[in-house]
């Protein structure tokens, strides 16, 4: 998964990328729910960042 989104020049399948992001997002939600203190804050930060990347990737892939 790329922080810069899908790269068609490298043959990245956009659907596979978005599905991989979904799986990671679900994993991070579980981590946030189970964690405490600093670990929870770090997991939350990772989740927020990935959601922003995912939104951008989804918009880019659906709007061209």
CHARMM-style PDB file with segment names, atoms N, HN, CA, C and O in Angstrom:
ATOM      1  N   UNK     1       0.846  -1.174   0.000  1.00  0.00      PROA
ATOM      2  CA  UNK     1       0.000   0.000   0.000  1.00  0.00      PROA
ATOM      3  C   UNK     1       0.883   1.225   0.000  1.00  0.00      PROA
ATOM      4  O   UNK     1       1.876   1.298   0.724  1.00  0.00      PROA
ATOM      5  N   UNK     2       0.511   2.176  -0.816  1.00  0.00      PROA
ATOM      6  HN  UNK     2      -0.296   2.117  -1.404  1.00  0.00      PROA
ATOM      7  CA  UNK     2       1.320   3.381  -0.938  1.00  0.00      PROA
ATOM      8  C   UNK     2       0.658   4.550  -0.234  1.00  0.00      PROA
ATOM      9  O   UNK     2      -0.550   4.752  -0.359  1.00  0.00      PROA
ATOM     10  N   UNK     3       1.433   5.311   0.497  1.00  0.00      PROA
ATOM     11  HN  UNK     3       2.414   5.147   0.599  1.00  0.00      PROA
ATOM     12  CA  UNK     3       0.895   6.507   1.146  1.00  0.00      PROA
ATOM     13  C   UNK     3       0.498   7.537   0.102  1.00  0.00      PROA
ATOM     14  O   UNK     3      -0.285   8.442   0.390  1.00  0.00      PROA
ATOM     15  N   UNK     4       1.029   7.409  -1.103  1.00  0.00      PROA
ATOM     16  HN  UNK     4       1.666   6.674  -1.336  1.00  0.00      PROA
ATOM     17  CA  UNK     4       0.706   8.343  -2.178  1.00  0.00      PROA
ATOM     18  C   UNK     4      -0.412   7.837  -3.066  1.00  0.00      PROA
ATOM     19  O   UNK     4      -0.768   8.493  -4.045  1.00  0.00      PROA
ATOM     20  N   UNK     5      -0.968   6.690  -2.744  1.00  0.00      PROA
ATOM     21  HN  UNK     5      -0.679   6.157  -1.949  1.00  0.00      PROA
ATOM     22  CA  UNK     5      -2.093   6.174  -3.508  1.00  0.00      PROA
ATOM     23  C   UNK     5      -1.673   5.204  -4.590  1.00  0.00      PROA
ATOM     24  O   UNK     5      -0.500   4.852  -4.711  1.00  0.00      PROA
ATOM     25  N   UNK     6      -2.647   4.779  -5.373  1.00  0.00      PROA
ATOM     26  HN  UNK     6      -3.600   5.066  -5.274  1.00  0.00      PROA
ATOM     27  CA  UNK     6      -2.389   3.794  -6.417  1.00  0.00      PROA
ATOM     28  C   UNK     6      -1.461   4.350  -7.490  1.00  0.00      PROA
ATOM     29  O   UNK     6      -1.493   5.542  -7.795  1.00  0.00      PROA
ATOM     30  N   UNK     7      -0.648   3.488  -8.052  1.00  0.00      PROA
ATOM     31  HN  UNK     7      -0.622   2.519  -7.804  1.00  0.00      PROA
ATOM     32  CA  UNK     7       0.271   3.887  -9.106  1.00  0.00      PROA
ATOM     33  C   UNK     7       0.040   2.998 -10.325  1.00  0.00      PROA
ATOM     34  O   UNK     7       0.668   1.946 -10.441  1.00  0.00      PROA
ATOM     35  N   UNK     8      -0.853   3.401 -11.238  1.00  0.00      PROA
ATOM     36  HN  UNK     8      -1.363   4.255 -11.143  1.00  0.00      PROA
ATOM     37  CA  UNK     8      -1.145   2.583 -12.412  1.00  0.00      PROA
ATOM     38  C   UNK     8       0.094   2.272 -13.236  1.00  0.00      PROA
ATOM     39  O   UNK     8       0.147   1.229 -13.888  1.00  0.00      PROA
ATOM     40  N   UNK     9       1.089   3.149 -13.224  1.00  0.00      PROA
ATOM     41  HN  UNK     9       1.045   3.996 -12.695  1.00  0.00      PROA
ATOM     42  CA  UNK     9       2.317   2.901 -13.987  1.00  0.00      PROA
ATOM     43  C   UNK     9       3.061   1.679 -13.467  1.00  0.00      PROA
ATOM     44  O   UNK     9       3.800   1.035 -14.212  1.00  0.00      PROA
ATOM     45  N   UNK    10       2.869   1.357 -12.190  1.00  0.00      PROA
ATOM     46  HN  UNK    10       2.269   1.880 -11.584  1.00  0.00      PROA
ATOM     47  CA  UNK    10       3.535   0.193 -11.604  1.00  0.00      PROA
ATOM     48  C   UNK    10       2.618  -1.025 -11.611  1.00  0.00      PROA
ATOM     49  O   UNK    10       2.977  -2.065 -11.060  1.00  0.00      PROA
ATOM     50  N   UNK    11       1.446  -0.916 -12.223  1.00  0.00      PROA
ATOM     51  HN  UNK    11       1.155  -0.071 -12.670  1.00  0.00      PROA
ATOM     52  CA  UNK    11       0.539  -2.042 -12.316  1.00  0.00      PROA
ATOM     53  C   UNK    11      -0.253  -2.297 -11.039  1.00  0.00      PROA
ATOM     54  O   UNK    11      -0.793  -3.389 -10.860  1.00  0.00      PROA
ATOM     55  N   UNK    12      -0.331  -1.309 -10.148  1.00  0.00      PROA
ATOM     56  HN  UNK    12       0.108  -0.423 -10.293  1.00  0.00      PROA
ATOM     57  CA  UNK    12      -1.085  -1.476  -8.910  1.00  0.00      PROA
ATOM     58  C   UNK    12      -2.562  -1.548  -9.235  1.00  0.00      PROA
ATOM     59  O   UNK    12      -3.105  -0.652  -9.881  1.00  0.00      PROA
ATOM     60  N   UNK    13      -3.206  -2.602  -8.794  1.00  0.00      PROA
ATOM     61  HN  UNK    13      -2.764  -3.329  -8.269  1.00  0.00      PROA
ATOM     62  CA  UNK    13      -4.640  -2.733  -8.978  1.00  0.00      PROA
ATOM     63  C   UNK    13      -5.339  -1.910  -7.894  1.00  0.00      PROA
ATOM     64  O   UNK    13      -5.162  -2.167  -6.703  1.00  0.00      PROA
ATOM     65  N   UNK    14      -6.119  -0.940  -8.304  1.00  0.00      PROA
ATOM     66  HN  UNK    14      -6.263  -0.731  -9.271  1.00  0.00      PROA
ATOM     67  CA  UNK    14      -6.750  -0.011  -7.375  1.00  0.00      PROA
ATOM     68  C   UNK    14      -7.683  -0.742  -6.413  1.00  0.00      PROA
ATOM     69  O   UNK    14      -7.703  -0.441  -5.220  1.00  0.00      PROA
ATOM     70  N   UNK    15      -8.440  -1.683  -6.916  1.00  0.00      PROA
ATOM     71  HN  UNK    15      -8.423  -1.928  -7.885  1.00  0.00      PROA
ATOM     72  CA  UNK    15      -9.371  -2.427  -6.056  1.00  0.00      PROA
ATOM     73  C   UNK    15      -8.605  -3.196  -4.990  1.00  0.00      PROA
ATOM     74  O   UNK    15      -8.991  -3.190  -3.821  1.00  0.00      PROA
ATOM     75  N   UNK    16      -7.520  -3.860  -5.384  1.00  0.00      PROA
ATOM     76  HN  UNK    16      -7.206  -3.865  -6.333  1.00  0.00      PROA
ATOM     77  CA  UNK    16      -6.699  -4.588  -4.403  1.00  0.00      PROA
ATOM     78  C   UNK    16      -6.125  -3.636  -3.356  1.00  0.00      PROA
ATOM     79  O   UNK    16      -6.082  -3.961  -2.169  1.00  0.00      PROA
ATOM     80  N   UNK    17      -5.691  -2.477  -3.796  1.00  0.00      PROA
ATOM     81  HN  UNK    17      -5.726  -2.214  -4.760  1.00  0.00      PROA
ATOM     82  CA  UNK    17      -5.136  -1.489  -2.872  1.00  0.00      PROA
ATOM     83  C   UNK    17      -6.193  -1.045  -1.862  1.00  0.00      PROA
ATOM     84  O   UNK    17      -5.930  -1.010  -0.660  1.00  0.00      PROA
ATOM     85  N   UNK    18      -7.383  -0.710  -2.347  1.00  0.00      PROA
ATOM     86  HN  UNK    18      -7.597  -0.739  -3.323  1.00  0.00      PROA
ATOM     87  CA  UNK    18      -8.450  -0.251  -1.454  1.00  0.00      PROA
ATOM     88  C   UNK    18      -8.885  -1.353  -0.491  1.00  0.00      PROA
ATOM     89  O   UNK    18      -9.148  -1.083   0.681  1.00  0.00      PROA
ATOM     90  N   UNK    19      -8.963  -2.585  -0.975  1.00  0.00      PROA
ATOM     91  HN  UNK    19      -8.750  -2.804  -1.927  1.00  0.00      PROA
ATOM     92  CA  UNK    19      -9.334  -3.703  -0.099  1.00  0.00      PROA
ATOM     93  C   UNK    19      -8.270  -3.954   0.965  1.00  0.00      PROA
ATOM     94  O   UNK    19      -8.597  -4.267   2.109  1.00  0.00      PROA
ATOM     95  N   UNK    20      -7.007  -3.817   0.594  1.00  0.00      PROA
ATOM     96  HN  UNK    20      -6.741  -3.562  -0.336  1.00  0.00      PROA
ATOM     97  CA  UNK    20      -5.930  -3.978   1.571  1.00  0.00      PROA
ATOM     98  C   UNK    20      -6.014  -2.876   2.624  1.00  0.00      PROA
ATOM     99  O   UNK    20      -5.778  -3.121   3.807  1.00  0.00      PROA
ATOM    100  N   UNK    21      -6.348  -1.672   2.192  1.00  0.00      PROA
ATOM    101  HN  UNK    21      -6.540  -1.473   1.231  1.00  0.00      PROA
ATOM    102  CA  UNK    21      -6.522  -0.578   3.146  1.00  0.00      PROA
ATOM    103  C   UNK    21      -7.700  -0.868   4.078  1.00  0.00      PROA
ATOM    104  O   UNK    21      -7.609  -0.607   5.278  1.00  0.00      PROA
ATOM    105  N   UNK    22      -8.799  -1.400   3.549  1.00  0.00      PROA
ATOM    106  HN  UNK    22      -8.873  -1.612   2.574  1.00  0.00      PROA
ATOM    107  CA  UNK    22      -9.949  -1.751   4.387  1.00  0.00      PROA
ATOM    108  C   UNK    22      -9.539  -2.733   5.473  1.00  0.00      PROA
ATOM    109  O   UNK    22      -9.907  -2.570   6.636  1.00  0.00      PROA
ATOM    110  N   UNK    23      -8.780  -3.750   5.096  1.00  0.00      PROA
ATOM    111  HN  UNK    23      -8.481  -3.883   4.151  1.00  0.00      PROA
ATOM    112  CA  UNK    23      -8.339  -4.756   6.062  1.00  0.00      PROA
ATOM    113  C   UNK    23      -7.480  -4.121   7.146  1.00  0.00      PROA
ATOM    114  O   UNK    23      -7.639  -4.428   8.327  1.00  0.00      PROA
ATOM    115  N   UNK    24      -6.585  -3.251   6.755  1.00  0.00      PROA
ATOM    116  HN  UNK    24      -6.456  -3.002   5.795  1.00  0.00      PROA
ATOM    117  CA  UNK    24      -5.714  -2.578   7.731  1.00  0.00      PROA
ATOM    118  C   UNK    24      -6.521  -1.642   8.627  1.00  0.00      PROA
ATOM    119  O   UNK    24      -6.256  -1.555   9.826  1.00  0.00      PROA
ATOM    120  N   UNK    25      -7.495  -0.946   8.064  1.00  0.00      PROA
ATOM    121  HN  UNK    25      -7.710  -1.017   7.090  1.00  0.00      PROA
ATOM    122  CA  UNK    25      -8.359  -0.066   8.850  1.00  0.00      PROA
ATOM    123  C   UNK    25      -9.118  -0.870   9.903  1.00  0.00      PROA
ATOM    124  O   UNK    25      -9.199  -0.457  11.060  1.00  0.00      PROA
ATOM    125  N   UNK    26      -9.670  -2.008   9.512  1.00  0.00      PROA
ATOM    126  HN  UNK    26      -9.604  -2.344   8.572  1.00  0.00      PROA
ATOM    127  CA  UNK    26     -10.382  -2.866  10.471  1.00  0.00      PROA
ATOM    128  C   UNK    26      -9.445  -3.324  11.587  1.00  0.00      PROA
ATOM    129  O   UNK    26      -9.816  -3.332  12.761  1.00  0.00      PROA
ATOM    130  N   UNK    27      -8.232  -3.703  11.205  1.00  0.00      PROA
ATOM    131  HN  UNK    27      -7.930  -3.697  10.252  1.00  0.00      PROA
ATOM    132  CA  UNK    27      -7.236  -4.129  12.188  1.00  0.00      PROA
ATOM    133  C   UNK    27      -6.911  -2.996  13.167  1.00  0.00      PROA
ATOM    134  O   UNK    27      -6.807  -3.221  14.373  1.00  0.00      PROA
ATOM    135  N   UNK    28      -6.756  -1.797  12.647  1.00  0.00      PROA
ATOM    136  HN  UNK    28      -6.841  -1.614  11.667  1.00  0.00      PROA
ATOM    137  CA  UNK    28      -6.450  -0.655  13.506  1.00  0.00      PROA
ATOM    138  C   UNK    28      -7.610  -0.312  14.432  1.00  0.00      PROA
ATOM    139  O   UNK    28      -7.380   0.075  15.578  1.00  0.00      PROA
ATOM    140  N   UNK    29      -8.858  -0.443  13.965  1.00  0.00      PROA
ATOM    141  HN  UNK    29      -9.045  -0.758  13.034  1.00  0.00      PROA
ATOM    142  CA  UNK    29     -10.007  -0.224  14.846  1.00  0.00      PROA
ATOM    143  C   UNK    29      -9.970  -1.203  16.019  1.00  0.00      PROA
ATOM    144  O   UNK    29     -10.215  -0.818  17.162  1.00  0.00      PROA
ATOM    145  N   UNK    30      -9.664  -2.468  15.732  1.00  0.00      PROA
ATOM    146  HN  UNK    30      -9.465  -2.781  14.803  1.00  0.00      PROA
ATOM    147  CA  UNK    30      -9.568  -3.474  16.806  1.00  0.00      PROA
ATOM    148  C   UNK    30      -8.423  -3.130  17.763  1.00  0.00      PROA
ATOM    149  O   UNK    30      -8.561  -3.281  18.976  1.00  0.00      PROA
ATOM    150  N   UNK    31      -7.310  -2.675  17.225  1.00  0.00      PROA
ATOM    151  HN  UNK    31      -7.198  -2.552  16.239  1.00  0.00      PROA
ATOM    152  CA  UNK    31      -6.165  -2.307  18.054  1.00  0.00      PROA
ATOM    153  C   UNK    31      -6.512  -1.138  18.963  1.00  0.00      PROA
ATOM    154  O   UNK    31      -6.203  -1.159  20.154  1.00  0.00      PROA
ATOM    155  N   UNK    32      -7.152  -0.125  18.404  1.00  0.00      PROA
ATOM    156  HN  UNK    32      -7.403  -0.108  17.436  1.00  0.00      PROA
ATOM    157  CA  UNK    32      -7.547   1.039  19.204  1.00  0.00      PROA
ATOM    158  C   UNK    32      -8.500   0.613  20.317  1.00  0.00      PROA
ATOM    159  O   UNK    32      -8.368   1.066  21.454  1.00  0.00      PROA
ATOM    160  N   UNK    33      -9.448  -0.244  19.999  1.00  0.00      PROA
ATOM    161  HN  UNK    33      -9.555  -0.611  19.076  1.00  0.00      PROA
ATOM    162  CA  UNK    33     -10.437  -0.684  20.991  1.00  0.00      PROA
ATOM    163  C   UNK    33      -9.790  -1.446  22.143  1.00  0.00      PROA
ATOM    164  O   UNK    33     -10.242  -1.356  23.284  1.00  0.00      PROA
ATOM    165  N   UNK    34      -8.741  -2.189  21.843  1.00  0.00      PROA
ATOM    166  HN  UNK    34      -8.373  -2.261  20.916  1.00  0.00      PROA
ATOM    167  CA  UNK    34      -8.119  -3.042  22.858  1.00  0.00      PROA
ATOM    168  C   UNK    34      -6.978  -2.364  23.611  1.00  0.00      PROA
ATOM    169  O   UNK    34      -6.604  -2.802  24.699  1.00  0.00      PROA
ATOM    170  N   UNK    35      -6.429  -1.308  23.043  1.00  0.00      PROA
ATOM    171  HN  UNK    35      -6.732  -0.952  22.159  1.00  0.00      PROA
ATOM    172  CA  UNK    35      -5.229  -0.687  23.617  1.00  0.00      PROA
ATOM    173  C   UNK    35      -5.584   0.323  24.703  1.00  0.00      PROA
ATOM    174  O   UNK    35      -6.734   0.729  24.873  1.00  0.00      PROA
ATOM    175  N   UNK    36      -4.533   0.706  25.429  1.00  0.00      PROA
ATOM    176  HN  UNK    36      -3.599   0.377  25.291  1.00  0.00      PROA
ATOM    177  CA  UNK    36      -4.667   1.727  26.473  1.00  0.00      PROA
ATOM    178  C   UNK    36      -3.489   2.684  26.401  1.00  0.00      PROA
ATOM    179  O   UNK    36      -2.423   2.353  25.883  1.00  0.00      PROA
ATOM    180  N   UNK    37      -3.706   3.869  26.929  1.00  0.00      PROA
ATOM    181  HN  UNK    37      -4.572   4.138  27.350  1.00  0.00      PROA
ATOM    182  CA  UNK    37      -2.623   4.830  27.073  1.00  0.00      PROA
ATOM    183  C   UNK    37      -1.942   5.206  25.776  1.00  0.00      PROA
ATOM    184  O   UNK    37      -2.585   5.475  24.761  1.00  0.00      PROA
ATOM    185  N   UNK    38      -0.613   5.217  25.840  1.00  0.00      PROA
ATOM    186  HN  UNK    38      -0.091   4.999  26.665  1.00  0.00      PROA
ATOM    187  CA  UNK    38       0.202   5.642  24.692  1.00  0.00      PROA
ATOM    188  C   UNK    38      -0.034   4.758  23.474  1.00  0.00      PROA
ATOM    189  O   UNK    38      -0.095   5.254  22.349  1.00  0.00      PROA
ATOM    190  N   UNK    39      -0.167   3.456  23.691  1.00  0.00      PROA
ATOM    191  HN  UNK    39      -0.118   3.053  24.605  1.00  0.00      PROA
ATOM    192  CA  UNK    39      -0.409   2.531  22.576  1.00  0.00      PROA
ATOM    193  C   UNK    39      -1.710   2.871  21.861  1.00  0.00      PROA
ATOM    194  O   UNK    39      -1.788   2.812  20.634  1.00  0.00      PROA
ATOM    195  N   UNK    40      -2.727   3.225  22.636  1.00  0.00      PROA
ATOM    196  HN  UNK    40      -2.664   3.273  23.632  1.00  0.00      PROA
ATOM    197  CA  UNK    40      -4.019   3.593  22.053  1.00  0.00      PROA
ATOM    198  C   UNK    40      -3.878   4.876  21.226  1.00  0.00      PROA
ATOM    199  O   UNK    40      -4.399   4.963  20.114  1.00  0.00      PROA
ATOM    200  N   UNK    41      -3.176   5.862  21.773  1.00  0.00      PROA
ATOM    201  HN  UNK    41      -2.754   5.791  22.677  1.00  0.00      PROA
ATOM    202  CA  UNK    41      -2.987   7.121  21.045  1.00  0.00      PROA
ATOM    203  C   UNK    41      -2.226   6.901  19.737  1.00  0.00      PROA
ATOM    204  O   UNK    41      -2.579   7.479  18.710  1.00  0.00      PROA
ATOM    205  N   UNK    42      -1.199   6.081  19.770  1.00  0.00      PROA
ATOM    206  HN  UNK    42      -0.912   5.611  20.604  1.00  0.00      PROA
ATOM    207  CA  UNK    42      -0.417   5.813  18.561  1.00  0.00      PROA
ATOM    208  C   UNK    42      -1.242   5.059  17.525  1.00  0.00      PROA
ATOM    209  O   UNK    42      -1.179   5.368  16.335  1.00  0.00      PROA
ATOM    210  N   UNK    43      -2.009   4.079  17.969  1.00  0.00      PROA
ATOM    211  HN  UNK    43      -2.060   3.828  18.936  1.00  0.00      PROA
ATOM    212  CA  UNK    43      -2.869   3.329  17.050  1.00  0.00      PROA
ATOM    213  C   UNK    43      -3.929   4.252  16.450  1.00  0.00      PROA
ATOM    214  O   UNK    43      -4.232   4.164  15.260  1.00  0.00      PROA
ATOM    215  N   UNK    44      -4.491   5.137  17.277  1.00  0.00      PROA
ATOM    216  HN  UNK    44      -4.244   5.209  18.244  1.00  0.00      PROA
ATOM    217  CA  UNK    44      -5.486   6.098  16.788  1.00  0.00      PROA
ATOM    218  C   UNK    44      -4.874   7.008  15.726  1.00  0.00      PROA
ATOM    219  O   UNK    44      -5.493   7.264  14.693  1.00  0.00      PROA
ATOM    220  N   UNK    45      -3.671   7.492  15.978  1.00  0.00      PROA
ATOM    221  HN  UNK    45      -3.168   7.285  16.817  1.00  0.00      PROA
ATOM    222  CA  UNK    45      -2.989   8.348  15.005  1.00  0.00      PROA
ATOM    223  C   UNK    45      -2.772   7.600  13.689  1.00  0.00      PROA
ATOM    224  O   UNK    45      -3.003   8.156  12.615  1.00  0.00      PROA
ATOM    225  N   UNK    46      -2.334   6.355  13.767  1.00  0.00      PROA
ATOM    226  HN  UNK    46      -2.146   5.903  14.639  1.00  0.00      PROA
ATOM    227  CA  UNK    46      -2.153   5.544  12.557  1.00  0.00      PROA
ATOM    228  C   UNK    46      -3.471   5.386  11.806  1.00  0.00      PROA
ATOM    229  O   UNK    46      -3.509   5.472  10.579  1.00  0.00      PROA
ATOM    230  N   UNK    47      -4.544   5.157  12.545  1.00  0.00      PROA
ATOM    231  HN  UNK    47      -4.513   5.088  13.543  1.00  0.00      PROA
ATOM    232  CA  UNK    47      -5.862   4.977  11.943  1.00  0.00      PROA
ATOM    233  C   UNK    47      -6.308   6.257  11.229  1.00  0.00      PROA
ATOM    234  O   UNK    47      -6.764   6.206  10.087  1.00  0.00      PROA
ATOM    235  N   UNK    48      -6.177   7.386  11.893  1.00  0.00      PROA
ATOM    236  HN  UNK    48      -5.807   7.428  12.820  1.00  0.00      PROA
ATOM    237  CA  UNK    48      -6.578   8.666  11.300  1.00  0.00      PROA
ATOM    238  C   UNK    48      -5.797   8.928  10.009  1.00  0.00      PROA
ATOM    239  O   UNK    48      -6.370   9.348   9.003  1.00  0.00      PROA
ATOM    240  N   UNK    49      -4.500   8.679  10.047  1.00  0.00      PROA
ATOM    241  HN  UNK    49      -4.035   8.337  10.864  1.00  0.00      PROA
ATOM    242  CA  UNK    49      -3.666   8.905   8.861  1.00  0.00      PROA
ATOM    243  C   UNK    49      -4.067   7.978   7.718  1.00  0.00      PROA
ATOM    244  O   UNK    49      -4.158   8.412   6.570  1.00  0.00      PROA
ATOM    245  N   UNK    50      -4.305   6.705   8.027  1.00  0.00      PROA
ATOM    246  HN  UNK    50      -4.231   6.353   8.960  1.00  0.00      PROA
ATOM    247  CA  UNK    50      -4.685   5.758   6.984  1.00  0.00      PROA
ATOM    248  C   UNK    50      -6.055   6.101   6.408  1.00  0.00      PROA
ATOM    249  O   UNK    50      -6.261   5.968   5.202  1.00  0.00      PROA
ATOM    250  N   UNK    51      -6.987   6.537   7.238  1.00  0.00      PROA
ATOM    251  HN  UNK    51      -6.820   6.645   8.218  1.00  0.00      PROA
ATOM    252  CA  UNK    51      -8.301   6.932   6.726  1.00  0.00      PROA
ATOM    253  C   UNK    51      -8.188   8.104   5.755  1.00  0.00      PROA
ATOM    254  O   UNK    51      -8.899   8.147   4.751  1.00  0.00      PROA
ATOM    255  N   UNK    52      -7.307   9.046   6.044  1.00  0.00      PROA
ATOM    256  HN  UNK    52      -6.729   9.011   6.859  1.00  0.00      PROA
ATOM    257  CA  UNK    52      -7.099  10.178   5.136  1.00  0.00      PROA
ATOM    258  C   UNK    52      -6.520   9.707   3.800  1.00  0.00      PROA
ATOM    259  O   UNK    52      -6.961  10.142   2.736  1.00  0.00      PROA
ATOM    260  N   UNK    53      -5.541   8.825   3.867  1.00  0.00      PROA
ATOM    261  HN  UNK    53      -5.183   8.472   4.731  1.00  0.00      PROA
ATOM    262  CA  UNK    53      -4.936   8.273   2.648  1.00  0.00      PROA
ATOM    263  C   UNK    53      -5.990   7.493   1.865  1.00  0.00      PROA
ATOM    264  O   UNK    53      -6.094   7.627   0.646  1.00  0.00      PROA
ATOM    265  N   UNK    54      -6.764   6.682   2.572  1.00  0.00      PROA
ATOM    266  HN  UNK    54      -6.680   6.573   3.562  1.00  0.00      PROA
ATOM    267  CA  UNK    54      -7.775   5.855   1.925  1.00  0.00      PROA
ATOM    268  C   UNK    54      -8.826   6.721   1.217  1.00  0.00      PROA
ATOM    269  O   UNK    54      -9.223   6.425   0.089  1.00  0.00      PROA
ATOM    270  N   UNK    55      -9.267   7.782   1.882  1.00  0.00      PROA
ATOM    271  HN  UNK    55      -8.944   8.021   2.798  1.00  0.00      PROA
ATOM    272  CA  UNK    55     -10.250   8.662   1.255  1.00  0.00      PROA
ATOM    273  C   UNK    55      -9.686   9.256  -0.039  1.00  0.00      PROA
ATOM    274  O   UNK    55     -10.368   9.292  -1.063  1.00  0.00      PROA
ATOM    275  N   UNK    56      -8.459   9.712   0.019  1.00  0.00      PROA
ATOM    276  HN  UNK    56      -7.905   9.683   0.851  1.00  0.00      PROA
ATOM    277  CA  UNK    56      -7.828  10.293  -1.169  1.00  0.00      PROA
ATOM    278  C   UNK    56      -7.709   9.259  -2.279  1.00  0.00      PROA
ATOM    279  O   UNK    56      -8.023   9.548  -3.434  1.00  0.00      PROA
ATOM    280  N   UNK    57      -7.259   8.054  -1.938  1.00  0.00      PROA
ATOM    281  HN  UNK    57      -7.004   7.819  -1.000  1.00  0.00      PROA
ATOM    282  CA  UNK    57      -7.128   6.992  -2.932  1.00  0.00      PROA
ATOM    283  C   UNK    57      -8.479   6.654  -3.558  1.00  0.00      PROA
ATOM    284  O   UNK    57      -8.580   6.480  -4.773  1.00  0.00      PROA
ATOM    285  N   UNK    58      -9.510   6.562  -2.730  1.00  0.00      PROA
ATOM    286  HN  UNK    58      -9.428   6.704  -1.743  1.00  0.00      PROA
ATOM    287  CA  UNK    58     -10.842   6.230  -3.226  1.00  0.00      PROA
ATOM    288  C   UNK    58     -11.372   7.327  -4.148  1.00  0.00      PROA
ATOM    289  O   UNK    58     -11.927   7.041  -5.209  1.00  0.00      PROA
ATOM    290  N   UNK    59     -11.199   8.566  -3.743  1.00  0.00      PROA
ATOM    291  HN  UNK    59     -10.747   8.798  -2.881  1.00  0.00      PROA
ATOM    292  CA  UNK    59     -11.651   9.690  -4.587  1.00  0.00      PROA
ATOM    293  C   UNK    59     -10.897   9.717  -5.912  1.00  0.00      PROA
ATOM    294  O   UNK    59     -11.496   9.891  -6.973  1.00  0.00      PROA
ATOM    295  N   UNK    60      -9.600   9.546  -5.843  1.00  0.00      PROA
ATOM    296  HN  UNK    60      -9.113   9.404  -4.981  1.00  0.00      PROA
ATOM    297  CA  UNK    60      -8.775   9.586  -7.045  1.00  0.00      PROA
ATOM    298  C   UNK    60      -9.154   8.467  -8.012  1.00  0.00      PROA
ATOM    299  O   UNK    60      -9.210   8.669  -9.225  1.00  0.00      PROA
ATOM    300  N   UNK    61      -9.414   7.288  -7.458  1.00  0.00      PROA
ATOM    301  HN  UNK    61      -9.369   7.124  -6.473  1.00  0.00      PROA
ATOM    302  CA  UNK    61      -9.709   6.149  -8.334  1.00  0.00      PROA
ATOM    303  C   UNK    61     -11.117   6.205  -8.906  1.00  0.00      PROA
ATOM    304  O   UNK    61     -11.386   5.590  -9.938  1.00  0.00      PROA
ATOM    305  N   UNK    62     -12.020   6.930  -8.254  1.00  0.00      PROA
ATOM    306  HN  UNK    62     -11.802   7.429  -7.416  1.00  0.00      PROA
ATOM    307  CA  UNK    62     -13.403   6.983  -8.765  1.00  0.00      PROA
ATOM    308  C   UNK    62     -13.692   8.233  -9.576  1.00  0.00      PROA
ATOM    309  O   UNK    62     -14.680   8.278 -10.310  1.00  0.00      PROA
ATOM    310  N   UNK    63     -12.852   9.243  -9.457  1.00  0.00      PROA
ATOM    311  HN  UNK    63     -12.050   9.207  -8.862  1.00  0.00      PROA
ATOM    312  CA  UNK    63     -13.098  10.476 -10.202  1.00  0.00      PROA
ATOM    313  C   UNK    63     -12.067  10.717 -11.301  1.00  0.00      PROA
ATOM    314  O   UNK    63     -12.182  11.663 -12.081  1.00  0.00      PROA
ATOM    315  N   UNK    64     -11.065   9.853 -11.350  1.00  0.00      PROA
ATOM    316  HN  UNK    64     -10.971   9.085 -10.716  1.00  0.00      PROA
ATOM    317  CA  UNK    64     -10.062   9.967 -12.391  1.00  0.00      PROA
ATOM    318  C   UNK    64      -9.119  11.012 -12.113  1.00  0.00      PROA
ATOM    319  OT1 UNK    64      -8.201  11.240 -12.901  1.00  0.00      PROA
TER     320      UNK     64
END
